[in-house]
């Protein structure tokens, strides 16, 4: 993907699960959420088990 994406072009569809009620919303989780939304559905994600991994876990991606 070589073209730039503006804030208005970021899809509204969520690419991950919602965090638990104990999540305070750190910067890493927000950055991962926006990055994976911008990259689209054809991305393989490999992350260590932590809060951003839980935030971006997608049951449709194996």
PDB file of N, CA, C and O in Angstrom, chain B, residues numbered from 101:
ATOM      1  N   UNK B 101       0.846  -1.166   0.000  1.00  0.00           N
ATOM      2  CA  UNK B 101       0.000   0.000   0.000  1.00  0.00           C
ATOM      3  C   UNK B 101       0.890   1.227   0.000  1.00  0.00           C
ATOM      4  O   UNK B 101       1.520   1.534   1.011  1.00  0.00           O
ATOM      5  N   UNK B 102       0.948   1.914  -1.093  1.00  0.00           N
ATOM      6  CA  UNK B 102       1.838   3.060  -1.199  1.00  0.00           C
ATOM      7  C   UNK B 102       1.101   4.388  -1.106  1.00  0.00           C
ATOM      8  O   UNK B 102       1.738   5.438  -1.019  1.00  0.00           O
ATOM      9  N   UNK B 103      -0.215   4.363  -1.123  1.00  0.00           N
ATOM     10  CA  UNK B 103      -0.953   5.616  -1.046  1.00  0.00           C
ATOM     11  C   UNK B 103      -1.248   5.983   0.399  1.00  0.00           C
ATOM     12  O   UNK B 103      -1.356   5.110   1.261  1.00  0.00           O
ATOM     13  N   UNK B 104      -1.375   7.257   0.655  1.00  0.00           N
ATOM     14  CA  UNK B 104      -1.648   7.742   2.003  1.00  0.00           C
ATOM     15  C   UNK B 104      -3.129   7.641   2.306  1.00  0.00           C
ATOM     16  O   UNK B 104      -3.967   7.717   1.407  1.00  0.00           O
ATOM     17  N   UNK B 105      -3.442   7.469   3.574  1.00  0.00           N
ATOM     18  CA  UNK B 105      -4.827   7.377   4.010  1.00  0.00           C
ATOM     19  C   UNK B 105      -5.097   8.522   4.976  1.00  0.00           C
ATOM     20  O   UNK B 105      -4.359   8.709   5.943  1.00  0.00           O
ATOM     21  N   UNK B 106      -6.141   9.280   4.720  1.00  0.00           N
ATOM     22  CA  UNK B 106      -6.503  10.363   5.623  1.00  0.00           C
ATOM     23  C   UNK B 106      -7.350   9.824   6.768  1.00  0.00           C
ATOM     24  O   UNK B 106      -7.809   8.682   6.730  1.00  0.00           O
ATOM     25  N   UNK B 107      -7.549  10.640   7.768  1.00  0.00           N
ATOM     26  CA  UNK B 107      -8.346  10.231   8.918  1.00  0.00           C
ATOM     27  C   UNK B 107      -9.779   9.888   8.505  1.00  0.00           C
ATOM     28  O   UNK B 107     -10.390   8.988   9.082  1.00  0.00           O
ATOM     29  N   UNK B 108     -10.312  10.591   7.523  1.00  0.00           N
ATOM     30  CA  UNK B 108     -11.683  10.334   7.065  1.00  0.00           C
ATOM     31  C   UNK B 108     -11.795   9.007   6.314  1.00  0.00           C
ATOM     32  O   UNK B 108     -12.893   8.462   6.200  1.00  0.00           O
ATOM     33  N   UNK B 109     -10.693   8.482   5.804  1.00  0.00           N
ATOM     34  CA  UNK B 109     -10.708   7.241   5.035  1.00  0.00           C
ATOM     35  C   UNK B 109     -10.522   5.992   5.886  1.00  0.00           C
ATOM     36  O   UNK B 109     -10.665   4.881   5.376  1.00  0.00           O
ATOM     37  N   UNK B 110     -10.209   6.144   7.161  1.00  0.00           N
ATOM     38  CA  UNK B 110     -10.039   4.980   8.034  1.00  0.00           C
ATOM     39  C   UNK B 110     -11.396   4.309   8.193  1.00  0.00           C
ATOM     40  O   UNK B 110     -12.365   4.969   8.567  1.00  0.00           O
ATOM     41  N   UNK B 111     -11.486   3.006   7.914  1.00  0.00           N
ATOM     42  CA  UNK B 111     -12.787   2.331   7.973  1.00  0.00           C
ATOM     43  C   UNK B 111     -13.388   2.335   9.375  1.00  0.00           C
ATOM     44  O   UNK B 111     -12.668   2.308  10.374  1.00  0.00           O
ATOM     45  N   UNK B 112     -14.705   2.370   9.433  1.00  0.00           N
ATOM     46  CA  UNK B 112     -15.401   2.327  10.720  1.00  0.00           C
ATOM     47  C   UNK B 112     -15.479   0.916  11.276  1.00  0.00           C
ATOM     48  O   UNK B 112     -15.664   0.732  12.479  1.00  0.00           O
ATOM     49  N   UNK B 113     -15.341  -0.081  10.413  1.00  0.00           N
ATOM     50  CA  UNK B 113     -15.409  -1.476  10.846  1.00  0.00           C
ATOM     51  C   UNK B 113     -14.246  -1.796  11.781  1.00  0.00           C
ATOM     52  O   UNK B 113     -13.092  -1.490  11.482  1.00  0.00           O
ATOM     53  N   UNK B 114     -14.564  -2.412  12.908  1.00  0.00           N
ATOM     54  CA  UNK B 114     -13.532  -2.803  13.865  1.00  0.00           C
ATOM     55  C   UNK B 114     -12.910  -4.115  13.429  1.00  0.00           C
ATOM     56  O   UNK B 114     -13.630  -5.037  13.048  1.00  0.00           O
ATOM     57  N   UNK B 115     -11.598  -4.220  13.476  1.00  0.00           N
ATOM     58  CA  UNK B 115     -10.880  -5.417  13.063  1.00  0.00           C
ATOM     59  C   UNK B 115     -10.467  -6.251  14.265  1.00  0.00           C
ATOM     60  O   UNK B 115      -9.644  -7.155  14.126  1.00  0.00           O
ATOM     61  N   UNK B 116     -11.006  -5.977  15.421  1.00  0.00           N
ATOM     62  CA  UNK B 116     -10.602  -6.733  16.594  1.00  0.00           C
ATOM     63  C   UNK B 116     -11.712  -6.838  17.612  1.00  0.00           C
ATOM     64  O   UNK B 116     -12.823  -6.351  17.401  1.00  0.00           O
ATOM     65  N   UNK B 117     -11.397  -7.475  18.709  1.00  0.00           N
ATOM     66  CA  UNK B 117     -12.361  -7.638  19.787  1.00  0.00           C
ATOM     67  C   UNK B 117     -12.298  -6.434  20.711  1.00  0.00           C
ATOM     68  O   UNK B 117     -11.265  -5.771  20.807  1.00  0.00           O
ATOM     69  N   UNK B 118     -13.388  -6.156  21.382  1.00  0.00           N
ATOM     70  CA  UNK B 118     -13.370  -5.057  22.340  1.00  0.00           C
ATOM     71  C   UNK B 118     -12.621  -5.502  23.589  1.00  0.00           C
ATOM     72  O   UNK B 118     -12.704  -6.668  23.976  1.00  0.00           O
ATOM     73  N   UNK B 119     -11.897  -4.598  24.219  1.00  0.00           N
ATOM     74  CA  UNK B 119     -11.141  -4.970  25.418  1.00  0.00           C
ATOM     75  C   UNK B 119     -12.081  -5.191  26.598  1.00  0.00           C
ATOM     76  O   UNK B 119     -13.265  -4.861  26.541  1.00  0.00           O
ATOM     77  N   UNK B 120     -11.534  -5.748  27.651  1.00  0.00           N
ATOM     78  CA  UNK B 120     -12.326  -5.980  28.854  1.00  0.00           C
ATOM     79  C   UNK B 120     -12.621  -4.679  29.574  1.00  0.00           C
ATOM     80  O   UNK B 120     -12.101  -3.624  29.211  1.00  0.00           O
ATOM     81  N   UNK B 121     -13.452  -4.758  30.588  1.00  0.00           N
ATOM     82  CA  UNK B 121     -13.841  -3.552  31.318  1.00  0.00           C
ATOM     83  C   UNK B 121     -12.695  -2.984  32.147  1.00  0.00           C
ATOM     84  O   UNK B 121     -12.774  -1.838  32.591  1.00  0.00           O
ATOM     85  N   UNK B 122     -11.634  -3.753  32.366  1.00  0.00           N
ATOM     86  CA  UNK B 122     -10.488  -3.271  33.126  1.00  0.00           C
ATOM     87  C   UNK B 122      -9.492  -2.507  32.258  1.00  0.00           C
ATOM     88  O   UNK B 122      -8.529  -1.942  32.776  1.00  0.00           O
ATOM     89  N   UNK B 123      -9.713  -2.482  30.942  1.00  0.00           N
ATOM     90  CA  UNK B 123      -8.781  -1.805  30.039  1.00  0.00           C
ATOM     91  C   UNK B 123      -8.889  -0.298  30.207  1.00  0.00           C
ATOM     92  O   UNK B 123      -9.984   0.264  30.160  1.00  0.00           O
ATOM     93  N   UNK B 124      -7.745   0.354  30.404  1.00  0.00           N
ATOM     94  CA  UNK B 124      -7.748   1.801  30.547  1.00  0.00           C
ATOM     95  C   UNK B 124      -7.433   2.514  29.241  1.00  0.00           C
ATOM     96  O   UNK B 124      -7.458   3.743  29.191  1.00  0.00           O
ATOM     97  N   UNK B 125      -7.138   1.767  28.187  1.00  0.00           N
ATOM     98  CA  UNK B 125      -6.916   2.372  26.877  1.00  0.00           C
ATOM     99  C   UNK B 125      -5.541   3.012  26.733  1.00  0.00           C
ATOM    100  O   UNK B 125      -5.435   4.237  26.685  1.00  0.00           O
ATOM    101  N   UNK B 126      -4.494   2.210  26.666  1.00  0.00           N
ATOM    102  CA  UNK B 126      -3.137   2.738  26.541  1.00  0.00           C
ATOM    103  C   UNK B 126      -2.841   3.127  25.091  1.00  0.00           C
ATOM    104  O   UNK B 126      -3.605   2.790  24.186  1.00  0.00           O
ATOM    105  N   UNK B 127      -1.755   3.821  24.879  1.00  0.00           N
ATOM    106  CA  UNK B 127      -1.373   4.260  23.541  1.00  0.00           C
ATOM    107  C   UNK B 127      -1.027   3.117  22.611  1.00  0.00           C
ATOM    108  O   UNK B 127      -1.274   3.208  21.408  1.00  0.00           O
ATOM    109  N   UNK B 128      -0.454   2.031  23.144  1.00  0.00           N
ATOM    110  CA  UNK B 128      -0.084   0.891  22.299  1.00  0.00           C
ATOM    111  C   UNK B 128      -1.320   0.218  21.714  1.00  0.00           C
ATOM    112  O   UNK B 128      -1.324  -0.167  20.545  1.00  0.00           O
ATOM    113  N   UNK B 129      -2.357   0.078  22.512  1.00  0.00           N
ATOM    114  CA  UNK B 129      -3.593  -0.539  22.023  1.00  0.00           C
ATOM    115  C   UNK B 129      -4.255   0.337  20.972  1.00  0.00           C
ATOM    116  O   UNK B 129      -4.767  -0.172  19.975  1.00  0.00           O
ATOM    117  N   UNK B 130      -4.251   1.638  21.180  1.00  0.00           N
ATOM    118  CA  UNK B 130      -4.839   2.558  20.209  1.00  0.00           C
ATOM    119  C   UNK B 130      -4.057   2.551  18.904  1.00  0.00           C
ATOM    120  O   UNK B 130      -4.648   2.546  17.824  1.00  0.00           O
ATOM    121  N   UNK B 131      -2.729   2.550  18.996  1.00  0.00           N
ATOM    122  CA  UNK B 131      -1.891   2.523  17.790  1.00  0.00           C
ATOM    123  C   UNK B 131      -2.089   1.229  17.010  1.00  0.00           C
ATOM    124  O   UNK B 131      -2.190   1.258  15.783  1.00  0.00           O
ATOM    125  N   UNK B 132      -2.146   0.095  17.705  1.00  0.00           N
ATOM    126  CA  UNK B 132      -2.356  -1.188  17.032  1.00  0.00           C
ATOM    127  C   UNK B 132      -3.727  -1.230  16.375  1.00  0.00           C
ATOM    128  O   UNK B 132      -3.861  -1.715  15.252  1.00  0.00           O
ATOM    129  N   UNK B 133      -4.735  -0.733  17.056  1.00  0.00           N
ATOM    130  CA  UNK B 133      -6.097  -0.726  16.509  1.00  0.00           C
ATOM    131  C   UNK B 133      -6.163   0.088  15.225  1.00  0.00           C
ATOM    132  O   UNK B 133      -6.717  -0.375  14.228  1.00  0.00           O
ATOM    133  N   UNK B 134      -5.608   1.288  15.236  1.00  0.00           N
ATOM    134  CA  UNK B 134      -5.646   2.137  14.047  1.00  0.00           C
ATOM    135  C   UNK B 134      -4.779   1.581  12.925  1.00  0.00           C
ATOM    136  O   UNK B 134      -5.151   1.675  11.755  1.00  0.00           O
ATOM    137  N   UNK B 135      -3.628   1.005  13.263  1.00  0.00           N
ATOM    138  CA  UNK B 135      -2.753   0.442  12.230  1.00  0.00           C
ATOM    139  C   UNK B 135      -3.422  -0.719  11.515  1.00  0.00           C
ATOM    140  O   UNK B 135      -3.362  -0.805  10.289  1.00  0.00           O
ATOM    141  N   UNK B 136      -4.058  -1.614  12.263  1.00  0.00           N
ATOM    142  CA  UNK B 136      -4.701  -2.761  11.631  1.00  0.00           C
ATOM    143  C   UNK B 136      -5.962  -2.370  10.873  1.00  0.00           C
ATOM    144  O   UNK B 136      -6.324  -3.031   9.900  1.00  0.00           O
ATOM    145  N   UNK B 137      -6.632  -1.313  11.301  1.00  0.00           N
ATOM    146  CA  UNK B 137      -7.775  -0.822  10.531  1.00  0.00           C
ATOM    147  C   UNK B 137      -7.297  -0.248   9.202  1.00  0.00           C
ATOM    148  O   UNK B 137      -7.948  -0.440   8.175  1.00  0.00           O
ATOM    149  N   UNK B 138      -6.170   0.452   9.215  1.00  0.00           N
ATOM    150  CA  UNK B 138      -5.640   1.047   7.985  1.00  0.00           C
ATOM    151  C   UNK B 138      -5.066  -0.010   7.047  1.00  0.00           C
ATOM    152  O   UNK B 138      -5.159   0.133   5.828  1.00  0.00           O
ATOM    153  N   UNK B 139      -4.473  -1.073   7.599  1.00  0.00           N
ATOM    154  CA  UNK B 139      -3.876  -2.115   6.764  1.00  0.00           C
ATOM    155  C   UNK B 139      -4.913  -2.999   6.094  1.00  0.00           C
ATOM    156  O   UNK B 139      -4.652  -3.553   5.026  1.00  0.00           O
ATOM    157  N   UNK B 140      -6.076  -3.139   6.699  1.00  0.00           N
ATOM    158  CA  UNK B 140      -7.150  -3.910   6.077  1.00  0.00           C
ATOM    159  C   UNK B 140      -7.207  -5.353   6.543  1.00  0.00           C
ATOM    160  O   UNK B 140      -6.461  -5.763   7.432  1.00  0.00           O
ATOM    161  N   UNK B 141      -8.112  -6.125   5.925  1.00  0.00           N
ATOM    162  CA  UNK B 141      -8.360  -7.488   6.402  1.00  0.00           C
ATOM    163  C   UNK B 141      -7.334  -8.521   5.949  1.00  0.00           C
ATOM    164  O   UNK B 141      -7.279  -9.601   6.536  1.00  0.00           O
ATOM    165  N   UNK B 142      -6.533  -8.246   4.949  1.00  0.00           N
ATOM    166  CA  UNK B 142      -5.592  -9.235   4.409  1.00  0.00           C
ATOM    167  C   UNK B 142      -4.219  -9.110   5.057  1.00  0.00           C
ATOM    168  O   UNK B 142      -3.206  -9.000   4.365  1.00  0.00           O
ATOM    169  N   UNK B 143      -4.189  -9.127   6.376  1.00  0.00           N
ATOM    170  CA  UNK B 143      -2.951  -8.968   7.132  1.00  0.00           C
ATOM    171  C   UNK B 143      -2.837 -10.131   8.108  1.00  0.00           C
ATOM    172  O   UNK B 143      -3.807 -10.483   8.780  1.00  0.00           O
ATOM    173  N   UNK B 144      -1.661 -10.721   8.184  1.00  0.00           N
ATOM    174  CA  UNK B 144      -1.395 -11.757   9.183  1.00  0.00           C
ATOM    175  C   UNK B 144      -0.722 -11.076  10.363  1.00  0.00           C
ATOM    176  O   UNK B 144       0.309 -10.420  10.212  1.00  0.00           O
ATOM    177  N   UNK B 145      -1.319 -11.239  11.541  1.00  0.00           N
ATOM    178  CA  UNK B 145      -0.795 -10.580  12.739  1.00  0.00           C
ATOM    179  C   UNK B 145      -0.171 -11.616  13.654  1.00  0.00           C
ATOM    180  O   UNK B 145      -0.782 -12.641  13.953  1.00  0.00           O
ATOM    181  N   UNK B 146       1.037 -11.347  14.093  1.00  0.00           N
ATOM    182  CA  UNK B 146       1.722 -12.200  15.051  1.00  0.00           C
ATOM    183  C   UNK B 146       2.225 -11.290  16.156  1.00  0.00           C
ATOM    184  O   UNK B 146       3.171 -10.527  15.963  1.00  0.00           O
ATOM    185  N   UNK B 147       1.586 -11.375  17.316  1.00  0.00           N
ATOM    186  CA  UNK B 147       1.928 -10.478  18.419  1.00  0.00           C
ATOM    187  C   UNK B 147       2.120 -11.292  19.689  1.00  0.00           C
ATOM    188  O   UNK B 147       1.571 -12.385  19.822  1.00  0.00           O
ATOM    189  N   UNK B 148       2.901 -10.758  20.618  1.00  0.00           N
ATOM    190  CA  UNK B 148       3.081 -11.409  21.909  1.00  0.00           C
ATOM    191  C   UNK B 148       1.808 -11.236  22.736  1.00  0.00           C
ATOM    192  O   UNK B 148       1.077 -10.267  22.530  1.00  0.00           O
ATOM    193  N   UNK B 149       1.525 -12.150  23.664  1.00  0.00           N
ATOM    194  CA  UNK B 149       0.327 -12.009  24.490  1.00  0.00           C
ATOM    195  C   UNK B 149       0.440 -10.798  25.417  1.00  0.00           C
ATOM    196  O   UNK B 149       1.256 -10.788  26.339  1.00  0.00           O
ATOM    197  N   UNK B 150      -0.351  -9.818  25.176  1.00  0.00           N
ATOM    198  CA  UNK B 150      -0.393  -8.613  25.998  1.00  0.00           C
ATOM    199  C   UNK B 150      -1.694  -7.884  25.693  1.00  0.00           C
ATOM    200  O   UNK B 150      -2.522  -8.385  24.933  1.00  0.00           O
ATOM    201  N   UNK B 151      -1.875  -6.735  26.264  1.00  0.00           N
ATOM    202  CA  UNK B 151      -3.118  -5.991  26.038  1.00  0.00           C
ATOM    203  C   UNK B 151      -3.355  -5.667  24.563  1.00  0.00           C
ATOM    204  O   UNK B 151      -4.461  -5.913  24.082  1.00  0.00           O
ATOM    205  N   UNK B 152      -2.370  -5.121  23.803  1.00  0.00           N
ATOM    206  CA  UNK B 152      -2.656  -4.844  22.383  1.00  0.00           C
ATOM    207  C   UNK B 152      -3.005  -6.095  21.594  1.00  0.00           C
ATOM    208  O   UNK B 152      -3.782  -6.018  20.642  1.00  0.00           O
ATOM    209  N   UNK B 153      -2.448  -7.257  21.965  1.00  0.00           N
ATOM    210  CA  UNK B 153      -2.795  -8.492  21.264  1.00  0.00           C
ATOM    211  C   UNK B 153      -4.251  -8.857  21.517  1.00  0.00           C
ATOM    212  O   UNK B 153      -4.951  -9.283  20.599  1.00  0.00           O
ATOM    213  N   UNK B 154      -4.708  -8.697  22.739  1.00  0.00           N
ATOM    214  CA  UNK B 154      -6.108  -8.965  23.046  1.00  0.00           C
ATOM    215  C   UNK B 154      -7.008  -7.987  22.318  1.00  0.00           C
ATOM    216  O   UNK B 154      -8.083  -8.356  21.844  1.00  0.00           O
ATOM    217  N   UNK B 155      -6.572  -6.749  22.231  1.00  0.00           N
ATOM    218  CA  UNK B 155      -7.354  -5.706  21.567  1.00  0.00           C
ATOM    219  C   UNK B 155      -7.523  -5.987  20.082  1.00  0.00           C
ATOM    220  O   UNK B 155      -8.577  -5.697  19.515  1.00  0.00           O
ATOM    221  N   UNK B 156      -6.494  -6.552  19.439  1.00  0.00           N
ATOM    222  CA  UNK B 156      -6.533  -6.738  17.993  1.00  0.00           C
ATOM    223  C   UNK B 156      -6.755  -8.188  17.596  1.00  0.00           C
ATOM    224  O   UNK B 156      -6.603  -8.529  16.423  1.00  0.00           O
ATOM    225  N   UNK B 157      -7.106  -9.042  18.534  1.00  0.00           N
ATOM    226  CA  UNK B 157      -7.344 -10.449  18.229  1.00  0.00           C
ATOM    227  C   UNK B 157      -8.579 -10.572  17.352  1.00  0.00           C
ATOM    228  O   UNK B 157      -9.646 -10.058  17.688  1.00  0.00           O
ATOM    229  N   UNK B 158      -8.430 -11.248  16.242  1.00  0.00           N
ATOM    230  CA  UNK B 158      -9.536 -11.408  15.309  1.00  0.00           C
ATOM    231  C   UNK B 158      -9.804 -12.893  15.133  1.00  0.00           C
ATOM    232  O   UNK B 158      -8.928 -13.603  14.639  1.00  0.00           O
ATOM    233  N   UNK B 159     -10.972 -13.395  15.513  1.00  0.00           N
ATOM    234  CA  UNK B 159     -11.234 -14.836  15.408  1.00  0.00           C
ATOM    235  C   UNK B 159     -11.287 -15.338  13.971  1.00  0.00           C
ATOM    236  O   UNK B 159     -11.225 -16.547  13.748  1.00  0.00           O
ATOM    237  N   UNK B 160     -11.399 -14.448  12.992  1.00  0.00           N
ATOM    238  CA  UNK B 160     -11.469 -14.873  11.599  1.00  0.00           C
ATOM    239  C   UNK B 160     -10.085 -15.073  10.988  1.00  0.00           C
ATOM    240  O   UNK B 160      -9.970 -15.642   9.903  1.00  0.00           O
ATOM    241  N   UNK B 161      -9.031 -14.612  11.668  1.00  0.00           N
ATOM    242  CA  UNK B 161      -7.668 -14.750  11.158  1.00  0.00           C
ATOM    243  C   UNK B 161      -7.002 -15.904  11.877  1.00  0.00           C
ATOM    244  O   UNK B 161      -6.976 -15.933  13.107  1.00  0.00           O
ATOM    245  N   UNK B 162      -6.461 -16.860  11.128  1.00  0.00           N
ATOM    246  CA  UNK B 162      -5.803 -18.022  11.728  1.00  0.00           C
ATOM    247  C   UNK B 162      -4.310 -17.829  11.654  1.00  0.00           C
ATOM    248  O   UNK B 162      -3.553 -18.690  12.103  1.00  0.00           O
TER     249      UNK B 162
END
